[in-house]
Amino acid sequence: MWWLVVQELADHEDFNSLFHCAQASRGLANLALPLLYSFHESSPASNAHIFFTETLVCLWRSIISSSMGATLYPYCRWIKTLQLTALHSFLDDLARENGKQRAQFFSPPLHTLQIRKDRGLNLDAIVTTMADTVIKSIKAAADEEDKVVGLTTLDAHRLPNANLPSWVADLSRLATLMVGDGEVLNASVAEAIRVNCPSFNELLCYSCRNGDVQLAAFFRALAPNTLESFTIRSTNDIGAETFKALSHHALSLNRLRLFSLEQPALESLHNLSDCLGLKSLTLEASFQATRFAWENTSKKSLEDVTLWLRQCTSLKDLEFRLVPNSATILADVLKTPEIRLTSLYINLVDVNDAFYISLACQHDLRHLKVLINDEDLLEVAETRHALFADSICSCTKLRELNTNELFTLEDVTKIAAAVPNLEDLRLDGDLFVDDFLEPLSSLSHLKLLFVLSEKEEMWLTRNIEEFFGGRLDIIYPDDPDELHESDFSD
């Protein structure tokens, strides 16, 4: 019975309750601890930074100490994800802000890992040594018990190139690899994955500078048609070579997320033309590339990219962020009968009526986000908002609608009547008056209504309470720079 209880808690990732179960008795600890450590990266402590420093000290000490044979339980053997990025961030906080807890963390048996550089800690060397210790311990234990290594995800923002092949070789169940810079990836790393990691299928790079050819070599050296997901999040210079190499995984690749693409990369996207099995695609242009006059200066490549996307008939989730001429591309893609999206998120730098008209063809849409990045384009909308509203009315399965388009009362009334199952609605509040709330109050499934406006706070509070019996929350964007500030009074 207790096994069913702890399994249910694990299914809901209820870290705190599992922790209390582990404290209740040794018998419960034997059941709860393996599950708790299997998703330790989802714990409140792992995601709350400095507020849980004391808990993080205990968490990371237990994992690393167990790899040195200094704990009652083999915690490190139970983890499925090794987040070296989070470990580096935690140690950085510890080094800068808390001498007492730093001393606690590096007390025996971890005192030998306190590697110094100048007057401070050599964080890169410490993290590398700790990772090496943990991975070798996991591998040795698996070999001794004739089992496979349980670790499936390695997340390392500051990964040293020299250690990567040997680490990969020890992680036979590795499925996901996350690296800070794609420069650490090469053919030898791919060969180690090919030989030792038959389950490998996902790669995430935070950046990739000067790495187009090298990253291409990595993809080509992997076993063909094994990569299912590739993401690059930040600054990069990937392009034609990387895209051509991804064609070696055309039959397996189903999720592709490419952020911060430069102009040469945009012009080279047609080299992905063999990758027709994509189910989820995200494309984002870099700040500089948003000014690229794609249709005027490289029309052939624009047409080739459009043709490729029209042939991706398995697409369900499509996201374009600040991609130049994206309205032109999507005007053709969305009217393709075989394309039946369930999610479409777009941040536009240009608009045209053809895009809004073709949107009406996507009858299976459940999530729609259309944001216009240029305020001048919003001001000259004229009849465009009416075209957009009419198309939304054709998407009767919508559950989420998010847009900054300046809808009129007539537009909102039509949408509320045609799309009755909306649960999440986010609209621009600049034109809102009392009359807008009447049609919106008819949406019986509505759970969240966001009115994006910097004015009329009291008016919104009064009317939301009156029409919906709901609550108004004022939401401010998170400022990452404030995570370590002591004064949160504002």
Backbone torsions as a table, in degrees:
resi	resn	phi	psi	omega
1	MET	NA	-43.7	-178.4
2	TRP	-65.1	-31.6	176.0
3	TRP	-60.9	-40.7	178.3
4	LEU	-64.8	-37.7	179.7
5	VAL	-63.5	-51.6	-177.1
6	VAL	-68.3	-31.5	177.6
7	GLN	-66.0	-39.5	177.4
8	GLU	-64.2	-41.6	177.0
9	LEU	-63.1	-39.3	178.9
10	ALA	-67.2	-38.9	179.0
11	ASP	-60.4	-31.5	178.6
12	HIS	-95.3	7.0	-178.9
13	GLU	49.5	44.6	179.2
14	ASP	-86.0	82.7	-173.8
15	PHE	-62.0	-44.8	-175.5
16	ASN	-63.7	-43.6	-179.0
17	SER	-66.8	-39.0	176.5
18	LEU	-63.0	-38.6	179.2
19	PHE	-62.7	-42.1	179.1
20	HIS	-67.7	-34.9	175.8
21	CYS	-61.6	-42.4	-179.3
22	ALA	-63.8	-28.7	179.8
23	GLN	-81.1	-18.2	-172.5
24	ALA	-69.5	-43.6	-179.1
25	SER	-162.8	163.3	-179.5
26	ARG	-66.7	-37.0	178.8
27	GLY	-61.0	-45.1	177.9
28	LEU	-68.7	-34.0	178.4
29	ALA	-60.7	-39.5	179.1
30	ASN	-62.7	-28.2	178.5
31	LEU	-86.8	-41.5	-170.8
32	ALA	-81.8	-39.2	-172.6
33	LEU	-62.3	-44.5	178.3
34	PRO	-59.2	-38.2	178.8
35	LEU	-71.0	-41.3	-179.3
36	LEU	-60.3	-45.8	-178.7
37	TYR	-74.4	-19.3	-179.8
38	SER	-68.6	-21.3	175.4
39	PHE	-131.6	37.0	-177.9
40	HIS	-58.6	-27.7	-178.5
41	GLU	-68.2	-14.2	178.3
42	SER	-96.4	2.3	-178.0
43	SER	-67.7	153.8	177.1
44	PRO	-55.4	-36.9	-178.8
45	ALA	-63.9	-41.5	-176.8
46	SER	-67.8	-20.8	-175.6
47	ASN	-113.4	8.7	-176.4
48	ALA	-119.0	5.6	173.6
49	HIS	54.8	-123.8	-164.8
50	ILE	-69.0	-22.3	-177.5
51	PHE	-67.3	-20.7	-177.0
52	PHE	-120.9	33.9	-176.7
53	THR	-57.7	-42.4	-178.2
54	GLU	-62.5	-41.5	178.3
55	THR	-66.7	-39.0	178.9
56	LEU	-65.1	-35.6	176.0
57	VAL	-57.7	-47.1	-179.7
58	CYS	-66.1	-42.1	-177.3
59	LEU	-62.6	-53.1	-177.1
60	TRP	-71.1	-35.3	176.9
61	ARG	-61.4	-41.4	-178.1
62	SER	-65.0	-41.1	-179.7
63	ILE	-66.0	-48.6	-175.3
64	ILE	-73.1	-41.6	179.4
65	SER	-62.6	-37.2	179.7
66	SER	-65.4	-30.8	177.8
67	SER	-70.4	-14.8	178.1
68	MET	-101.0	6.9	178.6
69	GLY	72.4	26.4	-173.2
70	ALA	-110.7	17.9	-179.1
71	THR	-130.2	162.1	179.4
72	LEU	-68.1	-40.4	-178.4
73	TYR	-110.3	150.3	-179.7
74	PRO	-86.9	67.3	-173.0
75	TYR	-53.7	-41.6	-174.3
76	CYS	-63.7	-24.2	-179.0
77	ARG	-74.4	-16.1	-175.1
78	TRP	-94.2	-14.3	-176.2
79	ILE	-74.1	143.4	176.0
80	LYS	-104.4	-19.5	179.7
81	THR	-127.9	129.7	174.7
82	LEU	-109.4	105.0	-175.0
83	GLN	-95.9	85.6	179.6
84	LEU	-70.9	-26.4	174.8
85	THR	-62.0	-47.2	179.1
86	ALA	-65.7	-37.9	178.0
87	LEU	-62.8	-43.3	179.1
88	HIS	-62.4	-43.8	179.6
89	SER	-63.9	-42.4	178.4
90	PHE	-61.9	-45.3	179.9
91	LEU	-66.1	-33.6	177.2
92	ASP	-64.5	-44.4	175.6
93	ASP	-60.1	-44.3	-177.5
94	LEU	-63.3	-40.9	-177.3
95	ALA	-68.5	-32.9	-173.3
96	ARG	-91.4	-25.8	-163.9
97	GLU	-127.0	-13.3	-172.6
98	ASN	-146.9	94.3	-179.1
99	GLY	-65.4	-38.7	-177.6
100	LYS	-65.7	-47.5	-178.8
101	GLN	-73.6	-27.0	174.0
102	ARG	-64.0	-42.9	178.1
103	ALA	-63.9	-38.3	178.4
104	GLN	-64.7	-42.8	-177.7
105	PHE	-64.4	-43.1	-175.8
106	PHE	-91.9	16.7	173.7
107	SER	-72.3	160.8	-177.4
108	PRO	-51.4	139.8	9.3
109	PRO	-91.8	7.5	-175.9
110	LEU	-85.6	2.0	-176.3
111	HIS	-63.6	-28.1	-179.3
112	THR	-73.6	-12.1	-178.2
113	LEU	-96.7	1.6	-179.4
114	GLN	-82.4	79.3	-176.2
115	ILE	-85.9	128.5	-174.8
116	ARG	-105.6	155.0	176.1
117	LYS	-142.2	119.9	-173.4
118	ASP	55.8	-121.7	-178.0
119	ARG	-98.5	-3.7	-176.6
120	GLY	-120.1	-160.9	179.7
121	LEU	-94.2	142.6	174.4
122	ASN	-88.6	85.5	-171.1
123	LEU	-61.7	-41.4	-179.6
124	ASP	-60.1	-44.3	-179.3
125	ALA	-67.5	-38.1	179.9
126	ILE	-64.7	-48.6	-178.6
127	VAL	-62.8	-42.4	179.3
128	THR	-61.3	-44.4	-179.8
129	THR	-65.6	-42.4	178.9
130	MET	-63.7	-43.8	179.5
131	ALA	-61.9	-43.1	179.7
132	ASP	-61.0	-42.0	179.9
133	THR	-64.3	-46.3	-178.1
134	VAL	-65.0	-48.2	-176.4
135	ILE	-64.4	-43.2	179.0
136	LYS	-63.5	-38.1	179.0
137	SER	-66.2	-43.9	179.0
138	ILE	-60.7	-44.7	-179.6
139	LYS	-64.0	-45.0	-179.1
140	ALA	-62.2	-41.6	-179.9
141	ALA	-65.7	-40.6	179.1
142	ALA	-64.4	-42.1	179.0
143	ASP	-64.5	-41.2	-178.1
144	GLU	-64.1	-37.8	-177.7
145	GLU	-94.8	4.6	-179.1
146	ASP	55.9	45.6	178.0
147	LYS	-122.7	168.3	176.2
148	VAL	-90.0	152.4	178.5
149	VAL	-65.9	134.9	-177.1
150	GLY	-81.4	-18.6	-175.8
151	LEU	-67.6	124.7	-177.7
152	THR	-115.4	-16.8	-176.6
153	THR	-132.2	128.4	176.6
154	LEU	-118.0	115.5	-178.8
155	ASP	-113.1	110.7	-176.2
156	ALA	-140.1	102.2	-179.7
157	HIS	-69.6	-36.5	-177.9
158	ARG	-113.8	63.3	-173.8
159	LEU	-85.5	126.4	177.2
160	PRO	-77.3	134.0	-176.5
161	ASN	-59.6	-39.6	-174.2
162	ALA	-64.1	-32.6	-175.7
163	ASN	-86.1	-21.5	-169.8
164	LEU	-59.4	-49.6	-179.0
165	PRO	-58.4	-40.6	-178.9
166	SER	-70.5	-37.5	176.7
167	TRP	-62.9	-47.8	-179.3
168	VAL	-58.8	-41.4	-178.7
169	ALA	-61.5	-26.2	-179.3
170	ASP	-88.2	-9.8	-174.1
171	LEU	-109.9	82.2	-172.0
172	SER	-68.0	-21.5	179.5
173	ARG	-103.3	13.6	-179.2
174	LEU	-58.2	123.8	178.5
175	ALA	-114.8	-30.8	-175.5
176	THR	-129.2	130.6	177.2
177	LEU	-123.0	127.9	177.8
178	MET	-120.5	125.1	-178.7
179	VAL	-127.2	155.5	179.4
180	GLY	-73.3	-49.5	-178.2
181	ASP	-127.8	128.0	-179.7
182	GLY	-61.7	-10.0	178.8
183	GLU	-61.4	-24.8	-178.9
184	VAL	-76.5	-9.7	-178.4
185	LEU	-92.5	134.6	177.9
186	ASN	-153.6	-175.7	-176.2
187	ALA	-64.0	-33.7	-178.9
188	SER	-69.0	-36.9	175.6
189	VAL	-65.1	-43.9	179.2
190	ALA	-62.3	-38.2	178.8
191	GLU	-64.6	-39.7	177.0
192	ALA	-62.8	-39.9	177.0
193	ILE	-65.7	-43.9	-177.7
194	ARG	-60.4	-40.0	-176.3
195	VAL	-79.3	-37.3	-168.5
196	ASN	-110.3	-16.6	-171.3
197	CYS	-125.3	77.3	-176.9
198	PRO	-66.3	-17.3	-178.7
199	SER	-93.2	-2.2	-175.8
200	PHE	-62.1	130.0	-178.9
201	ASN	-150.0	-0.3	-174.9
202	GLU	-140.1	133.6	177.4
203	LEU	-129.8	132.6	174.4
204	LEU	-127.4	125.6	175.1
205	CYS	-115.1	134.2	175.5
206	TYR	-75.6	-34.9	177.2
207	SER	-153.5	170.9	178.3
208	CYS	-159.0	88.0	-178.7
209	ARG	-93.1	135.1	177.5
210	ASN	54.1	39.3	-172.5
211	GLY	-129.2	15.1	-176.1
212	ASP	-59.4	-51.5	-177.4
213	VAL	-67.8	-42.1	-177.8
214	GLN	-67.2	-41.9	178.5
215	LEU	-65.6	-37.5	176.7
216	ALA	-60.9	-41.2	178.4
217	ALA	-62.9	-37.1	177.5
218	PHE	-61.3	-48.6	-178.1
219	PHE	-63.6	-38.5	-178.5
220	ARG	-70.0	-29.7	-177.6
221	ALA	-81.6	-15.4	174.0
222	LEU	-69.0	158.6	174.2
223	ALA	-59.5	134.3	-177.0
224	PRO	-57.3	143.9	174.7
225	ASN	54.2	47.1	174.4
226	THR	-117.7	-26.1	-178.7
227	LEU	-77.3	125.8	-179.2
228	GLU	-107.0	-26.0	-175.6
229	SER	-144.4	133.6	175.7
230	PHE	-136.6	130.6	179.2
231	THR	-132.4	135.5	168.5
232	ILE	-127.7	123.6	-166.5
233	ARG	-94.6	-29.6	-169.2
234	SER	-136.8	-154.6	-172.9
235	THR	-48.5	131.2	-179.3
236	ASN	-159.3	163.6	174.0
237	ASP	-127.7	32.1	176.6
238	ILE	-66.5	157.8	-177.6
239	GLY	-167.9	-136.9	-171.0
240	ALA	-55.8	-43.9	-176.1
241	GLU	-65.1	-44.1	178.2
242	THR	-62.9	-44.0	-178.0
243	PHE	-65.8	-39.6	176.7
244	LYS	-63.1	-41.2	-179.1
245	ALA	-65.7	-32.2	178.7
246	LEU	-65.3	-20.0	177.3
247	SER	-65.2	-18.4	175.3
248	HIS	-68.8	-10.5	178.6
249	HIS	-121.9	28.5	-174.5
250	ALA	-61.5	-31.8	-177.0
251	LEU	-82.2	-18.1	-177.5
252	SER	-108.4	-29.1	-173.5
253	LEU	-66.2	119.7	179.7
254	ASN	-126.6	-8.3	179.9
255	ARG	-138.3	121.5	-177.0
256	LEU	-134.6	121.9	-179.1
257	ARG	-128.9	108.5	-175.2
258	LEU	-118.6	108.4	-178.3
259	PHE	-104.8	157.0	173.1
260	SER	55.8	44.6	179.5
261	LEU	-76.6	134.6	176.5
262	GLU	-85.1	170.5	-177.0
263	GLN	-54.2	-47.0	179.5
264	PRO	-59.0	-34.3	179.1
265	ALA	-68.4	-42.6	177.8
266	LEU	-59.3	-43.4	-179.7
267	GLU	-68.8	-16.5	-176.9
268	SER	-101.8	0.5	-175.5
269	LEU	-59.7	-25.3	-179.7
270	HIS	-64.0	-16.1	176.8
271	ASN	-69.5	-6.5	174.6
272	LEU	-89.9	12.3	-170.9
273	SER	-61.0	-20.7	177.4
274	ASP	-81.0	-15.5	-177.4
275	CYS	-86.2	83.7	-173.7
276	LEU	-104.8	-0.1	-178.5
277	GLY	-96.5	12.4	-177.6
278	LEU	-62.5	134.6	173.6
279	LYS	-105.6	-26.0	-179.3
280	SER	-137.3	127.5	-177.9
281	LEU	-137.7	129.1	173.6
282	THR	-125.0	128.2	176.0
283	LEU	-126.1	130.2	177.1
284	GLU	-133.2	133.3	175.9
285	ALA	-88.7	146.6	173.5
286	SER	-67.0	167.1	-179.1
287	PHE	-57.7	-42.6	-179.1
288	GLN	-67.2	-37.2	-174.9
289	ALA	-73.8	-16.2	179.0
290	THR	-63.9	-22.1	-179.2
291	ARG	-87.7	-1.6	-177.1
292	PHE	-66.8	120.0	178.3
293	ALA	-81.8	72.5	-170.4
294	TRP	-59.0	-49.1	-175.1
295	GLU	-65.1	-30.1	-176.8
296	ASN	-86.5	-35.1	-172.5
297	THR	-102.4	-19.8	-178.6
298	SER	-148.2	58.1	-172.7
299	LYS	-61.7	-36.6	-178.2
300	LYS	-61.7	-44.1	-179.8
301	SER	-67.0	-35.0	176.4
302	LEU	-62.2	-43.7	179.3
303	GLU	-66.0	-37.2	179.4
304	ASP	-66.8	-39.7	177.7
305	VAL	-64.9	-42.1	178.0
306	THR	-60.7	-44.1	178.9
307	LEU	-61.8	-42.8	178.3
308	TRP	-59.2	-47.7	-177.4
309	LEU	-65.3	-34.2	178.9
310	ARG	-66.1	-23.5	-179.8
311	GLN	-90.1	-6.6	178.6
312	CYS	-84.1	73.5	-171.1
313	THR	-77.4	-5.0	176.3
314	SER	-91.2	-4.1	-176.9
315	LEU	-58.0	131.6	174.2
316	LYS	-120.4	-37.7	-178.8
317	ASP	-118.7	121.9	-178.4
318	LEU	-130.7	131.3	-178.9
319	GLU	-136.8	125.4	175.0
320	PHE	-119.2	125.7	178.7
321	ARG	-120.6	110.7	173.2
322	LEU	58.1	25.8	178.0
323	VAL	-78.8	124.1	-179.7
324	PRO	-62.5	142.2	-179.7
325	ASN	60.5	24.3	179.5
326	SER	-65.7	-32.1	177.5
327	ALA	-63.2	-38.4	178.4
328	THR	-66.1	-44.8	179.1
329	ILE	-61.2	-49.1	-174.2
330	LEU	-70.7	-26.4	177.2
331	ALA	-58.0	-36.4	177.8
332	ASP	-83.8	-39.3	-175.7
333	VAL	-67.1	-45.1	-172.7
334	LEU	-68.6	-24.4	179.9
335	LYS	-88.8	1.1	176.4
336	THR	-71.2	120.3	-173.8
337	PRO	-57.3	-32.7	-176.6
338	GLU	-77.6	-14.8	178.8
339	ILE	-86.2	116.1	-179.1
340	ARG	-131.0	87.8	-176.4
341	LEU	-78.0	151.0	169.7
342	THR	-108.9	-18.6	-179.5
343	SER	-141.9	128.6	178.9
344	LEU	-137.0	115.8	178.0
345	TYR	-120.6	124.7	-177.2
346	ILE	-137.4	135.0	170.7
347	ASN	-116.5	105.2	-168.7
348	LEU	-91.4	140.0	169.9
349	VAL	-108.3	-5.2	175.4
350	ASP	-151.1	154.9	-177.6
351	VAL	-136.0	156.4	169.2
352	ASN	-154.7	157.4	-175.9
353	ASP	-64.5	-32.2	-177.5
354	ALA	-59.9	-36.2	178.5
355	PHE	-62.7	-46.9	-177.6
356	TYR	-65.9	-35.6	178.8
357	ILE	-67.4	-44.0	-178.0
358	SER	-67.9	-23.8	178.6
359	LEU	-58.5	-28.8	-179.3
360	ALA	-65.4	-15.2	-179.7
361	CYS	-79.6	-12.9	-175.0
362	GLN	-93.4	77.0	-173.1
363	HIS	-74.7	-14.8	-177.4
364	ASP	-94.2	1.6	-177.4
365	LEU	-59.4	133.6	173.8
366	ARG	-115.8	-24.7	-179.0
367	HIS	-131.5	121.2	-178.0
368	LEU	-133.4	124.4	177.1
369	LYS	-131.4	116.9	178.9
370	VAL	-129.5	108.0	178.8
371	LEU	-116.3	133.1	178.1
372	ILE	-98.8	121.4	-170.4
373	ASN	-78.1	-22.7	-175.6
374	ASP	-102.7	113.8	-178.4
375	GLU	-62.7	-29.1	178.1
376	ASP	-62.9	-35.6	178.4
377	LEU	-67.3	-33.2	177.6
378	LEU	-66.1	-38.4	-175.6
379	GLU	-71.0	-24.3	-178.8
380	VAL	-105.0	30.9	-173.3
381	ALA	-61.1	-37.8	-178.2
382	GLU	53.9	-115.6	-176.1
383	THR	-94.3	1.7	-175.4
384	ARG	-61.8	-38.4	-178.1
385	HIS	-61.3	-32.4	178.7
386	ALA	-69.7	-40.3	175.8
387	LEU	-60.8	-43.5	-179.8
388	PHE	-62.8	-45.9	-179.7
389	ALA	-61.1	-41.6	178.8
390	ASP	-62.5	-40.3	179.5
391	SER	-67.0	-40.3	177.4
392	ILE	-59.6	-37.7	179.9
393	CYS	-63.0	-22.1	177.2
394	SER	-82.4	-15.0	-178.7
395	CYS	-96.8	70.8	-168.8
396	THR	-72.5	-10.7	180.0
397	LYS	-91.8	3.3	-176.2
398	LEU	-57.5	134.3	172.8
399	ARG	-112.0	-25.2	-177.8
400	GLU	-133.3	130.8	176.0
401	LEU	-134.9	124.5	-178.3
402	ASN	-135.6	115.8	179.5
403	THR	-154.9	153.1	173.5
404	ASN	-106.6	14.7	175.2
405	GLU	-61.6	143.4	-177.1
406	LEU	-86.2	84.3	-178.7
407	PHE	-77.2	146.8	173.6
408	THR	-89.0	173.4	176.7
409	LEU	-60.9	-39.5	178.5
410	GLU	-61.3	-42.1	178.9
411	ASP	-60.9	-48.7	-177.2
412	VAL	-64.5	-38.1	178.7
413	THR	-62.8	-44.6	178.4
414	LYS	-62.3	-44.8	-177.8
415	ILE	-63.5	-45.0	-178.7
416	ALA	-62.1	-35.0	-179.6
417	ALA	-76.0	-36.2	-174.1
418	ALA	-86.5	-24.7	-176.1
419	VAL	-123.7	73.4	-171.3
420	PRO	-74.1	-12.5	-174.8
421	ASN	-96.7	13.8	178.6
422	LEU	-58.6	132.3	178.1
423	GLU	-112.5	-27.4	-176.1
424	ASP	-133.8	113.6	-175.9
425	LEU	-128.3	124.8	-179.0
426	ARG	-129.5	116.8	-174.2
427	LEU	-129.6	156.4	173.4
428	ASP	-70.7	137.9	-174.9
429	GLY	-100.5	5.2	-173.8
430	ASP	-63.5	-32.5	-178.0
431	LEU	-102.3	5.9	-174.9
432	PHE	-68.8	134.5	170.2
433	VAL	-134.3	178.1	-176.3
434	ASP	-54.1	-38.6	-173.7
435	ASP	-62.8	-23.3	-178.6
436	PHE	-65.1	-30.4	-173.8
437	LEU	-75.2	-20.1	179.6
438	GLU	-63.0	-54.3	177.8
439	PRO	-66.1	-34.1	-179.1
440	LEU	-67.1	-30.4	-179.7
441	SER	-69.6	-12.2	178.2
442	SER	-82.1	-7.9	-179.7
443	LEU	-80.2	93.0	-171.3
444	SER	-69.6	-18.7	-179.1
445	HIS	-96.4	-0.1	-174.5
446	LEU	-65.1	125.3	178.2
447	LYS	-108.4	-35.7	-177.9
448	LEU	-131.6	126.7	173.3
449	LEU	-123.5	115.1	177.9
450	PHE	-108.3	120.1	173.8
451	VAL	-108.2	109.1	-172.4
452	LEU	-86.2	100.9	-177.3
453	SER	-153.7	148.6	178.4
454	GLU	-99.7	8.6	-178.2
455	LYS	-135.7	177.5	174.4
456	GLU	59.7	36.9	-178.4
457	GLU	-61.7	-46.4	-177.5
458	MET	-66.7	-37.2	178.4
459	TRP	-62.6	-44.0	179.9
460	LEU	-64.3	-43.7	-179.4
461	THR	-58.6	-48.8	-177.0
462	ARG	-62.8	-46.6	-174.0
463	ASN	-76.3	-33.6	176.8
464	ILE	-65.9	-39.7	177.0
465	GLU	-64.2	-38.2	-176.3
466	GLU	-72.8	-46.1	-173.5
467	PHE	-84.3	-32.9	-172.0
468	PHE	-115.8	-13.0	-173.6
469	GLY	61.7	29.5	-173.1
470	GLY	-104.8	-165.0	-176.1
471	ARG	-126.7	140.9	177.3
472	LEU	-102.5	123.3	174.1
473	ASP	-112.5	134.1	173.9
474	ILE	-94.2	120.2	-174.3
475	ILE	-110.1	125.9	175.2
476	TYR	-107.8	139.5	177.5
477	PRO	-61.3	142.7	176.6
478	ASP	-66.7	139.1	174.3
479	ASP	-108.3	106.8	-177.9
480	PRO	-56.3	-27.4	-178.4
481	ASP	-69.5	-15.4	-178.6
482	GLU	-92.8	-2.1	-176.0
483	LEU	-59.8	-28.6	-177.3
484	HIS	-107.5	10.6	179.6
485	GLU	-81.3	147.9	-179.8
486	SER	-89.3	-19.1	-176.5
487	ASP	-106.9	109.5	178.7
488	PHE	-112.5	25.3	-173.2
489	SER	-65.2	-22.1	-179.5
490	ASP	-83.1	NA	NA
